[in-house]
Amino acid sequence: MRMLLVAVVGVVLVVGSSAKVSGGQMQVPGFPDSLPQQMPGHRTRDAADGRRGQELAKMRNEDRQKKLVADTERLLALATDLKAQVGQSATDSLSEDGMKKVEEIEKLAHSVKERMKG
């Protein structure tokens, strides 16, 4: 009987020493580190936050794409107008209106380039 008691105590000590304590919770090898907090099939708060984040990112990307399309269309229109103005001009210099278009083209081109990067 005494040997059985010693054997049981030995097994308890071996199992107890193989488990580790982390953050106030005992983790036993072979068991999952954490159990689900909710029933299977229910979305957790993290999953809902992740889905919401993905939807926001998609909306931002679509908005960015629309702005890029609008800016490139405006850039094309300005460049076409400037080309026509230069073609009609007999001199090598641009009018004040032409210089304003050139500056606007530069600003739009820089803006489009920066948005395309990020």
N, C-alpha and C positions, 0 to 999 in steps of 0.2 A: 504494500500500500504506500509505503514511504517512497519507493522508487517511482511509482506512478505520479505522486505529487511532485517529485523533483523533475520528472520528465515534462509535466505540464508547465511548471514554472520556467523551465529551460526553453520550451517552445514559445511561451509568451514573451520572454526576454529576447529571443532571436527575432520574432516577428516585430516586436516593438522597436528594436534597434535598427531594423531594415526600413522602417517608415521614417519620413522626414517631416519636420514641422516647418511650414512656410506661411507667414502672415497670420499666425494663430490657428491655422487649420492643419490637421495632420494628413499627409498624403501617403498612401500606401502603394507600393509598386504593383502594377497590374490593373489598377483602377484608374478611371479618367481623372484628370486634375480638377475639373469642375463639371458639375452637372448642370443641365439647362435650367434656367430660372423659370421658364414657362413650359406649358404643355407643348408637345410636338405639334407642328402645323400652325402655331401662333407666331406672328412676326414679333421679333423683339424690337425694342426701341432703337437699337443700333441699326437694324435692318431698315427701319422706317426712315431714320436720319440719312442713311446711305442712299436710299432711293430718292429722297427729297433732294439731296446734294447732286445726284446724277441728273435729275430733272432740271435743276437750276443751271447746271453746267451746260446742258443741252440747249436751254433757252438763251443763255449768254452766247453760245456758239452761233445759234441761228441769228441772233441780233447782230453779232459781229459780221456774219456773212452778208446780211442785208445792207449794212453800212458800207462794207467793202464794194458791193455791187453798185450802190448808189454813187459812191465816190469815184469809182472807175468810169462809170457812165458820164459823170460830170467832167472828169479828166479828159475823156475822149472828146466830148463836146467842145471844151475849151481849146484843146489842141487842134481840132478841125477848124474852129473859128480863127485861131491864130494863123494856121497855115493859109487859109483863104485871104486873111488880111495881108500877110507877107507877100502872097502871090499877086495881089492887086497893087501893092506899093511899088513905086518906081525907084524909091531911094533905098539905101542900105540901113536906114534907121527906122525904128518903130515909133508909132504914136504913143501918147500917154496911155491910151486905152490898151494898146498892145502890150505895153510894159506891165500894166496891172494884171493882164491875163497871164503873162509869163510868171509873175510873182505868185499868182493863185495856183498856177500849174505846179510850181515848185513846192508850195505848201501841201497841196493835195497829194503829190507824188511822195513826199516824205511821210505824210500821214498814212497813206496806203502801205508804204514799205514797212513802217513800224508795226502796223496792225497785222501784216502778213507774217511777221516774225513771231508774234506772240499771240 
